[in-house]
Each structure stands twice: as structure tokens, then as C-alpha cells.
Amino acid sequence: MPSDSSRPRRPRRVHFQNLRLTAGERTVLRNRAHAAGLTVSAFIRRAALGKRVRARSGHLRLDAIYQLSKIGNNVNQLALAANMAGQVTAEELLEETLEELRAALAKLTE
């Protein structure tokens, strides 16, 4: 493993650039930086230098995928039960599935 002294050093950022924004612009900028998992400075720097800035897959998105997967599994169980019984009377499973769907949607819109 190379010693610390042999690693090339990144240039220190010592220059400041002021930027005037409206309150709305500042809010949008902060929200976009947060969605990308970056500080506002890093977000502005990357965007201004033409680098691609993407929103990260946050915890909420992964949780929503997990919840929707569970709901899909329940719907599959409903279809199987209805098919085996020859009728669609799996009301309890349907209600449980609808409650899970509502909970997942509520999390997505928080």
C-alpha cells in the first residue's frame, strides 16, 4: 500500500464565489442537492462544470419498492386462492392488500 506522501493531493478549494438567489431558487437548489446526496456547494460545482448530477436512490425509494413487492405477493396469493376455490371470495386478503397499498402510497407522498 502506498504511503500517504506518495498519493497525489487534490487541489484545495480556497476561492469563493457569491451567488444571489431568490428564496424559491434557494429552496429548489437545496432540495436538488439533497436528492443527489450532495452539499449545495458540491451540487453547484458539478452542475456548473458540466458534470452529470443525478438523484440518488434513497431509503424511501428502496422502502417503497419493498412495500410494493409485498403487495404484489399478496395479490398473487389472492389470485391463487380465488383460482383454487373457483371463486373470488378472498375478501380478508384483499383488505390486507389494500391497506398495505395505502400505507406504501402514504410513505411515497410524505
Contacts in CASP RR format, 6 or more apart in sequence:
PFRMAT RR
TARGET T0000
AUTHOR 0000-0000-0000
METHOD contacts of the structure
MODEL  1
MPSDSSRPRRPRRVHFQNLRLTAGERTVLRNRAHAAGLTVSAFIRRAALG
KRVRARSGHLRLDAIYQLSKIGNNVNQLALAANMAGQVTAEELLEETLEE
LRAALAKLTE
19 44 0 8 1.000
21 29 0 8 1.000
29 40 0 8 1.000
29 43 0 8 1.000
29 44 0 8 1.000
30 40 0 8 1.000
32 43 0 8 1.000
32 53 0 8 1.000
32 55 0 8 1.000
33 39 0 8 1.000
33 40 0 8 1.000
33 42 0 8 1.000
33 43 0 8 1.000
33 44 0 8 1.000
35 55 0 8 1.000
35 56 0 8 1.000
36 43 0 8 1.000
36 53 0 8 1.000
36 54 0 8 1.000
36 55 0 8 1.000
36 56 0 8 1.000
37 56 0 8 1.000
38 46 0 8 1.000
38 53 0 8 1.000
43 53 0 8 1.000
46 52 0 8 1.000
46 53 0 8 1.000
47 53 0 8 1.000
60 107 0 8 1.000
60 108 0 8 1.000
60 110 0 8 1.000
63 107 0 8 1.000
64 104 0 8 1.000
64 107 0 8 1.000
64 108 0 8 1.000
67 100 0 8 1.000
67 103 0 8 1.000
67 104 0 8 1.000
67 107 0 8 1.000
68 104 0 8 1.000
70 100 0 8 1.000
71 97 0 8 1.000
71 100 0 8 1.000
71 101 0 8 1.000
71 104 0 8 1.000
72 97 0 8 1.000
74 93 0 8 1.000
74 96 0 8 1.000
74 97 0 8 1.000
74 100 0 8 1.000
75 97 0 8 1.000
77 93 0 8 1.000
78 90 0 8 1.000
78 93 0 8 1.000
78 94 0 8 1.000
78 97 0 8 1.000
81 90 0 8 1.000
81 93 0 8 1.000
82 88 0 8 1.000
82 89 0 8 1.000
82 90 0 8 1.000
END
